Amino acid sequence: MAKIAFKTVKEYWDAFDGITLEKMQELHACIQEAIPEATSCISYNMPAIRKEKIIAYYAGYKNHIGFYPLPQCILHFKDQLKPYKTSKGAVQFSLHQPLPLNLIAEMVRFNLASKS
Protein backbone atom coordinates (compact mmCIF):
# COMPACT_ATOMS: atom_id res chain seq x y z
CA MET A 1 0.00 0.00 0.00
CA ALA A 2 1.34 3.41 -0.92
CA LYS A 3 2.00 5.84 1.90
CA ILE A 4 -0.53 8.66 2.03
CA ALA A 5 0.74 12.24 2.19
CA PHE A 6 -1.77 14.04 4.40
CA LYS A 7 -2.54 17.69 3.73
CA THR A 8 -4.96 18.40 6.61
CA VAL A 9 -5.71 17.07 10.08
CA LYS A 10 -9.17 16.07 8.85
CA GLU A 11 -7.57 13.99 6.07
CA TYR A 12 -5.37 12.33 8.70
CA TRP A 13 -8.33 11.61 10.97
CA ASP A 14 -10.31 10.22 8.03
CA ALA A 15 -7.70 7.44 7.75
CA PHE A 16 -8.77 6.15 11.20
CA ASP A 17 -11.92 5.03 12.95
CA GLY A 18 -13.10 3.64 16.26
CA ILE A 19 -11.16 4.09 19.46
CA THR A 20 -8.01 5.35 17.70
CA LEU A 21 -9.91 8.23 16.11
CA GLU A 22 -11.76 8.97 19.36
CA LYS A 23 -8.51 9.13 21.36
CA MET A 24 -6.80 11.37 18.80
CA GLN A 25 -9.77 13.74 18.82
CA GLU A 26 -9.82 13.72 22.63
CA LEU A 27 -6.10 14.52 22.77
CA HIS A 28 -6.51 17.26 20.14
CA ALA A 29 -9.42 18.83 22.06
CA CYS A 30 -7.39 18.75 25.28
CA ILE A 31 -4.54 20.65 23.62
CA GLN A 32 -6.92 23.17 22.03
CA GLU A 33 -8.51 23.78 25.44
CA ALA A 34 -5.09 24.26 27.06
CA ILE A 35 -3.91 26.61 24.30
CA PRO A 36 -7.04 28.00 22.58
CA GLU A 37 -5.07 30.26 20.24
CA ALA A 38 -3.04 27.34 18.84
CA THR A 39 -3.65 26.10 15.31
CA SER A 40 -3.45 22.66 13.74
CA CYS A 41 -1.32 21.61 10.80
CA ILE A 42 0.34 18.57 9.29
CA SER A 43 4.07 18.26 9.88
CA TYR A 44 6.15 15.13 9.29
CA ASN A 45 2.89 13.68 7.90
CA MET A 46 1.12 13.75 11.27
CA PRO A 47 -1.07 16.26 13.10
CA ALA A 48 0.80 19.02 14.90
CA ILE A 49 -0.26 21.87 17.12
CA ARG A 50 1.50 25.19 16.72
CA LYS A 51 1.54 28.70 18.06
CA GLU A 52 4.53 30.49 16.54
CA LYS A 53 6.34 27.13 16.77
CA ILE A 54 5.36 23.47 16.87
CA ILE A 55 4.23 22.62 20.39
CA ALA A 56 3.47 18.90 19.93
CA TYR A 57 2.68 16.22 17.38
CA TYR A 58 0.53 13.11 17.69
CA ALA A 59 -0.20 10.01 15.64
CA GLY A 60 -2.58 7.08 15.71
CA TYR A 61 -1.43 3.46 15.84
CA LYS A 62 -3.07 0.06 16.25
CA ASN A 63 -2.69 -0.10 20.05
CA HIS A 64 -1.70 3.39 21.15
CA ILE A 65 -1.58 7.09 20.45
CA GLY A 66 1.91 8.43 19.94
CA PHE A 67 2.36 11.85 21.54
CA TYR A 68 5.47 13.81 20.57
CA PRO A 69 5.89 16.81 22.85
CA LEU A 70 9.62 17.31 22.13
CA PRO A 71 12.54 15.88 24.13
CA GLN A 72 12.93 18.66 26.74
CA CYS A 73 9.30 18.14 27.72
CA ILE A 74 9.74 14.38 28.17
CA LEU A 75 12.73 15.06 30.41
CA HIS A 76 10.92 17.72 32.45
CA PHE A 77 7.88 15.46 33.08
CA LYS A 78 9.79 12.16 33.43
CA ASP A 79 8.38 11.40 36.90
CA GLN A 80 4.76 11.93 35.84
CA LEU A 81 5.38 9.87 32.68
CA LYS A 82 6.62 6.75 34.53
CA PRO A 83 3.33 4.86 33.95
CA TYR A 84 3.76 5.21 30.17
CA LYS A 85 6.18 3.89 27.60
CA THR A 86 8.48 6.75 26.62
CA SER A 87 11.51 7.44 24.50
CA LYS A 88 13.63 10.56 24.06
CA GLY A 89 10.83 12.46 22.32
CA ALA A 90 7.69 10.33 22.50
CA VAL A 91 5.06 8.98 24.85
CA GLN A 92 2.73 6.08 24.07
CA PHE A 93 -0.78 6.30 25.47
CA SER A 94 -2.67 3.00 25.35
CA LEU A 95 -5.99 3.03 23.54
CA HIS A 96 -7.42 1.01 26.42
CA GLN A 97 -6.73 3.47 29.25
CA PRO A 98 -7.95 7.00 29.84
CA LEU A 99 -5.70 9.72 28.46
CA PRO A 100 -3.94 11.75 31.18
CA LEU A 101 -5.58 14.97 30.01
CA ASN A 102 -4.30 17.17 32.85
CA LEU A 103 -0.74 16.00 32.22
CA ILE A 104 -1.06 16.53 28.46
CA ALA A 105 -2.33 20.08 29.06
CA GLU A 106 0.59 20.79 31.42
CA MET A 107 3.06 19.43 28.88
CA VAL A 108 1.83 21.57 26.00
CA ARG A 109 1.74 24.69 28.17
CA PHE A 110 5.35 23.90 29.21
CA ASN A 111 6.36 23.63 25.56
CA LEU A 112 4.63 26.89 24.70
CA ALA A 113 6.56 28.66 27.47
CA SER A 114 9.85 26.97 26.49
CA LYS A 115 12.36 29.02 24.50
CA SER A 116 13.42 26.12 22.25
C-alpha positions in Angstrom: 0.0 0.0 0.0 1.3 3.4 -0.9 2.0 5.8 1.9 -0.5 8.7 2.0 0.7 12.2 2.2 -1.8 14.0 4.4 -2.5 17.7 3.7 -5.0 18.4 6.6 -5.7 17.1 10.1 -9.2 16.1 8.8 -7.6 14.0 6.1 -5.4 12.3 8.7 -8.3 11.6 11.0 -10.3 10.2 8.0 -7.7 7.4 7.8 -8.8 6.1 11.2 -11.9 5.0 13.0 -13.1 3.6 16.3 -11.2 4.1 19.5 -8.0 5.3 17.7 -9.9 8.2 16.1 -11.8 9.0 19.4 -8.5 9.1 21.4 -6.8 11.4 18.8 -9.8 13.7 18.8 -9.8 13.7 22.6 -6.1 14.5 22.8 -6.5 17.3 20.1 -9.4 18.8 22.1 -7.4 18.8 25.3 -4.5 20.6 23.6 -6.9 23.2 22.0 -8.5 23.8 25.4 -5.1 24.3 27.1 -3.9 26.6 24.3 -7.0 28.0 22.6 -5.1 30.3 20.2 -3.0 27.3 18.8 -3.7 26.1 15.3 -3.4 22.7 13.7 -1.3 21.6 10.8 0.3 18.6 9.3 4.1 18.3 9.9 6.2 15.1 9.3 2.9 13.7 7.9 1.1 13.8 11.3 -1.1 16.3 13.1 0.8 19.0 14.9 -0.3 21.9 17.1 1.5 25.2 16.7 1.5 28.7 18.1 4.5 30.5 16.5 6.3 27.1 16.8 5.4 23.5 16.9 4.2 22.6 20.4 3.5 18.9 19.9 2.7 16.2 17.4 0.5 13.1 17.7 -0.2 10.0 15.6 -2.6 7.1 15.7 -1.4 3.5 15.8 -3.1 0.1 16.3 -2.7 -0.1 20.0 -1.7 3.4 21.1 -1.6 7.1 20.4 1.9 8.4 19.9 2.4 11.9 21.5 5.5 13.8 20.6 5.9 16.8 22.9 9.6 17.3 22.1 12.5 15.9 24.1 12.9 18.7 26.7 9.3 18.1 27.7 9.7 14.4 28.2 12.7 15.1 30.4 10.9 17.7 32.4 7.9 15.5 33.1 9.8 12.2 33.4 8.4 11.4 36.9 4.8 11.9 35.8 5.4 9.9 32.7 6.6 6.8 34.5 3.3 4.9 33.9 3.8 5.2 30.2 6.2 3.9 27.6 8.5 6.7 26.6 11.5 7.4 24.5 13.6 10.6 24.1 10.8 12.5 22.3 7.7 10.3 22.5 5.1 9.0 24.9 2.7 6.1 24.1 -0.8 6.3 25.5 -2.7 3.0 25.4 -6.0 3.0 23.5 -7.4 1.0 26.4 -6.7 3.5 29.2 -8.0 7.0 29.8 -5.7 9.7 28.5 -3.9 11.8 31.2 -5.6 15.0 30.0 -4.3 17.2 32.9 -0.7 16.0 32.2 -1.1 16.5 28.5 -2.3 20.1 29.1 0.6 20.8 31.4 3.1 19.4 28.9 1.8 21.6 26.0 1.7 24.7 28.2 5.3 23.9 29.2 6.4 23.6 25.6 4.6 26.9 24.7 6.6 28.7 27.5 9.8 27.0 26.5 12.4 29.0 24.5 13.4 26.1 22.2 
